[in-house]
Amino acid sequence: MLGIHDPLLFLLSGLVLNMTPGPDTAYIVGRSVQMGWRGGAAAALGISTGCLVHVFASAIGLSALLMASATAFAAVKWAGAAYLVYLGFTQLFARPPAAAAEADAPAVAADASLRQVFWQGALTNVLNPKVAMFFLAFIPQFVAADAAHKP
């Protein structure tokens, strides 16, 4: 049928793993504190998009390539580290907006920053090689060996 055995156990395991705190949870909480529920929702949607990228990569075998190739793993690891350094420097050297400019166009700034929060969450998740390794180790446990369509 779907190629999944124990779908209830898979769903329960996925929920428990999503509720445990980690870097993604810290990012969502930080953005929620900084920007309110809209910022937290944008961060959660971005991280979820990053997870979907990992699910797709796992289905087509890219996660297995990362596991097998030390060079590919190192490239993703360094790209993720460079992105985190970039985010750190942009936060460190960002200037707060002037009160007058903020009063004139608050809606435009909020939309732009929500878009940024979404993409930052997605990139932070996609460039985390530990997430790829997790999907490589977790998802195959629930794929039926005799399934016609494993992806």
Backbone hydrogen bonds, N-H to C=O, Kabsch-Sander energy under -0.5 kcal/mol:
donor,donor_aa,acceptor,acceptor_aa,energy
5,H,142,F,-2.1
10,F,6,D,-2.3
11,L,7,P,-2.5
12,L,8,L,-2.7
13,S,9,L,-2.8
14,G,10,F,-2.6
15,L,11,L,-2.2
16,V,12,L,-2.4
17,L,13,S,-2.6
18,N,14,G,-1.9
19,M,15,L,-1.4
20,T,16,V,-1.0
26,A,22,G,-2.4
27,Y,23,P,-2.2
28,I,24,D,-2.3
29,V,25,T,-2.8
30,G,26,A,-2.6
31,R,27,Y,-2.4
32,S,28,I,-2.2
33,V,29,V,-2.5
34,Q,30,G,-2.2
35,M,31,R,-3.1
36,G,32,S,-2.0
40,G,36,G,-1.9
41,A,37,W,-2.5
42,A,38,R,-2.3
43,A,39,G,-2.2
44,A,40,G,-2.5
45,L,41,A,-2.5
46,G,42,A,-2.2
47,I,43,A,-2.5
48,S,44,A,-2.3
49,T,45,L,-2.1
50,G,46,G,-2.1
51,C,47,I,-2.1
52,L,48,S,-2.1
53,V,49,T,-1.8
54,H,50,G,-1.8
55,V,51,C,-2.4
56,F,52,L,-2.5
57,A,53,V,-2.6
58,S,54,H,-2.4
59,A,55,V,-2.3
60,I,56,F,-1.9
61,G,57,A,-0.7
61,G,58,S,-0.6
62,L,57,A,-2.3
63,S,57,A,-0.9
65,L,61,G,-1.5
66,L,62,L,-2.1
67,M,63,S,-2.0
68,A,64,A,-2.2
69,S,65,L,-2.5
70,A,68,A,-0.7
73,F,69,S,-2.2
74,A,70,A,-2.5
75,A,71,T,-2.3
76,V,72,A,-2.2
77,K,73,F,-2.5
78,W,74,A,-2.8
79,A,75,A,-2.2
80,G,76,V,-2.4
81,A,77,K,-2.2
82,A,78,W,-2.6
83,Y,79,A,-2.1
84,L,80,G,-2.2
85,V,81,A,-2.3
86,Y,82,A,-2.4
87,L,83,Y,-2.6
88,G,84,L,-2.4
89,F,85,V,-2.6
90,T,86,Y,-2.4
91,Q,87,L,-2.1
92,L,88,G,-2.4
93,F,89,F,-2.4
102,E,98,A,-2.2
103,A,99,A,-2.0
104,D,100,A,-1.5
105,A,101,A,-1.6
109,A,105,A,-1.4
110,A,106,P,-2.2
111,D,107,A,-2.2
112,A,108,V,-2.3
113,S,109,A,-2.4
114,L,110,A,-2.2
115,R,111,D,-2.1
116,Q,112,A,-2.1
117,V,113,S,-2.6
118,F,114,L,-2.3
119,W,115,R,-2.3
120,Q,116,Q,-2.7
121,G,117,V,-2.4
122,A,118,F,-2.3
123,L,119,W,-2.8
124,T,120,Q,-2.5
125,N,121,G,-1.8
126,V,122,A,-2.8
127,L,123,L,-2.5
128,N,125,N,-1.3
131,V,128,N,-1.0
132,A,128,N,-1.1
133,M,129,P,-2.2
134,F,130,K,-2.1
135,F,131,V,-2.5
136,L,132,A,-2.0
137,A,133,M,-1.9
138,F,134,F,-3.0
139,I,135,F,-1.2
141,Q,138,F,-1.0
142,F,139,I,-2.1
143,V,140,P,-1.1
144,A,3,G,-2.7
144,A,142,F,-0.5
147,A,144,A,-1.5
150,K,148,A,-0.6
